[in-house]
Amino acid sequence: MLVAKNLVKKYKSENFSILNKKYFTALDNISIEVPENTTLGIVGQSGSGKTTLAEIVGGLQESTSGQIFYNNIEINKLNKEQYKEYRKNVQFIFQSPIESMNPYYKISKILKEPMECILENYKEEEAIEKITKMLEYIDLDKSYLDKYPKELSGGEAQRIAIARALLLNPKYIICDESVSALDVSVQAQILNLLKNLQKEFSISYLFISHDLATVKYMSDKVIVMKEGKIVEEGDTEKVFLDPQSDYTKMILKYSKLKEA
């Protein structure tokens, strides 16, 4: 359902006179497929292009060239109703959930807002009922609806962000470093929650992280990126056990040294 082909993203370089380059290439001919009901992990060091790829696939910015298809239709050719369906079915969970929430809104309004914007025939009573059920899934009680983002812990805020994404019944959720800002114990809780919700709601994840351990735990398939290019891809177990790229070998070695 979600396919990207030959994506290129270039930014004008402010220092092109020094670097002798007019453009910085963030993505260089990237193609991916996100299968249904699976997790595609994307790993790479800072600056590898992971977030740029996520934002382009999720419709938050445009590529310089290349194509993105949703249900076999290129997204820039979707009509208004088709685009609304795409917008509903591809959601984000960001690294810093509190920064993605309006600080002046209570959690109840933060959770209702996406449904108000996107769902046709929106009804307040039905939305509240759906939100109440969703809070049960993420192990929070109704008292959180009267709180403001600043009153939440990091783990609580990330659970609310997950609930907000799920309330639209998406097919895909892009998790961009969604646990990297959390303590290790809280990370484990959120990762397990994401896995359980995937089974419950039949969601696909595009799971982006520089942390190899979380990518290995979450992903069915993995892509390794370096300087805007894919240097290795395949089944997660195979890539981690028998890496072919020197870069993959290097980051795996570094990860093991860091753990030790």
N, C-alpha and C positions, 0 to 999 in steps of 0.2 A: 504493500500500500504506500510506503514512503521510500522513495528512491532519489538519490542525488547522482548526477552524472557530470563529470569533467568540470567540477567547480573550481573557479579561479577567483581570488579576491586580492586586489591590489589597492594600496593606500598611497596617496601622495606623500613622498618623503620630505619632511621639513629640512632635513640635513643633506639633501641630494647633492649640493655643491661640494660638500666634504666627502661624501661616499661615492660621488660620481654616479648617483642613481636618482632618477626622478620618482621612482615608485618602489615601495616595499611590498613584496609578494607574501601575503599571509597564508594563502592557500594556493597550491600549485597542482591543478588537475586532479582533484579529489573526487572519487566515486564511492558511494556507499549504498547499501540496502539495509533497511531496518525491518526484519521479518516480524510477523505478528506473534504476540505472546512470548517474546524472547527478550534477552538483554544483550545489546551490542555495547561493549566497553570500548572507550577511546582513551588511550594512555599516551603520555608524553610529557616532557619537561615544560616548564613555563616558556611561553613564546612559540610553542610548536604548532599553534593554530587550532587547538581543541575548541576553545570558546567561540572563536570566529565561525568555525564549522557549525557548532550548535546553534548559534544565533541565525545563521543563514538558513539552515534546515528548518528552524522554528519560525521563520518569517520575521525576525526582529531586525534584520538588515538584508540587503541585496548583494548578490555576488556580482563580480565584474563580468564574468561569463560563466556558462554552464547552465544546467537545467535541474529543477527539482520537480518531481512528479508526486502527486497525491491521487490515489485511485486511478493511476494511469493517465492523469491529466496534468499538464504542466501548470504550476501554481499561478503563474502570471497570466494564465488563460482561463482561470476559474471565473465563473460568473459570481454575482453577489451571494447567492444562496450557497453555492459550492465553496466559496471562500469562507463563509461563516461556519460551514461544517468543518473545513480544514482548521480554522482558528479554534474551534471547540475541541477538536480531536488531538491537537498537538499542544501540550501544556508544558510549563517549566517549573522546576524547583531549583532555586538559586542557592549559591554558597552562603549568602547572608540573608536569611529570610526576613529579618526585621527591617532591613533596608528596602525590601521589596513591598513593604506594607506602609500605608498612609499612617503616620504617627498620631493623627488627630481622629482616626476612626477606631471605634470599638471593634473587637474581633467579629462580632455578629455582622457588622456592615462589611468588613473585609471579606467575609465568606459569602455574603449575599451578592456583592458587587459583580463578579463575573457572570453569575446567572442572570442578573438584571440586564447586563449588556448584551448577552449572546442568546439566551434561551427565548424562543418565542412563547407567547401565552404565559409569561412569567406570573406566578401567583405567590404572594408573600407567605401564606400559610403553608403551602407545599414546600417552599424553600426552607422555612424554619424546621419543618418536619425532616427534610432531607439532611439539613445541617446537624440536627440532633442525632440522627442515626450515624452520620459520618463521625461525629465526636466519639461515639462508642468504638468505632473501628480503630481510631487512633489513640484510644485509652485516655481520653480527657473528658471531664464532666461539663455540664451545662454552665457552670459558674464562669468558665473561661469566656463565654460570649460577652460578658460585661467588662472584660478587661481591655486594656490598651496594649499595643505591642511592647512598650517599654517595661511592662509588668511581667513579661514572660522570660523564662530561662531560654538558653539557646536550643535545648532539646524540645521544649514546649513550642517555641516559635517555628521550628522546623516541622513539627507535627501539624501545626496549623497551616503551614505552607503546603504540606502534602494534602491535607483535607481540601484546601482551596483548589488545587489542581484536579483532585478526584471528583469534585462536585459536578463537573461538566461531563462526567462519564467519558473521558478521553480514551483514544486508542493508543496514544504514545505520550510518554512523559520524558522530557529531557532533563536529566539530573546533572547540573553543572557544578561540580565540586560540592555536592549537596551535603556532605558530612565532614568536610575537611576542617571546618571551623569549630567542630565539637570535640569534647573530651572523648577519650577512647571508649569508655564504658557507654557513653551516650551514642557514640557512633554505632556501636554494635546493636543497640536497641533500634536505632533508625533503620539500619540495613536489614535487620530481621523484619521490621515492620514493612519495609518496601517489598521484601520477598513475599510476605504473607498477602499483602494487598495485590500483588501481581497475580497470584493464584486466584484470589477472590474475584477480581474485576477483569481478568484477562487483558492485562496491559502489557505493552512493550516499553522497555526503557532504552534510552540512549544515555549511557552512564559514563560520565566524563570525570576523570580524576588523574592526578599525578601519583596517587598512592596505589602501588601495584597490588597490595594485599586486598584492598577493597574491590578493585576491578576483578581480580581473580575470583573472589567470593561471589560477586554479583553476576558476572557475565557468562553468556553461552559462547559468544564469539567476541574477538578483540581485534582492534586496530591500533597499531603503534605509529605515532606521528613524530616527525622531526622536521623542523623548519618548513612547515606547511606542506609536507609530503607524507604519504603513507609508505613506511619502510618495511612493514610486515603486517600480515593479517591472517586470521584463521581461527579454528576452534581454540578456546582459551587454554584448555589443558595442553594441547599440542604446542602452542606458542610458548607457554611458560616452561614446559618440560624440555622442548627441543627447539629453541629459538634459532632462526637462520640468519637474521640480520646482526651485524656487529653492534649496532646501536641498541638493539633489544638485549643482547647479551650484556652490554655495559650497564644498562639501567637495572637489569635483574641482579647483576653482581653488586651494584651500588646499594640496591634495596636490601640485599642480604647482609651486607656490611653494616648498614644502618640499624637493622634489626638486632644484629649481634652486639 
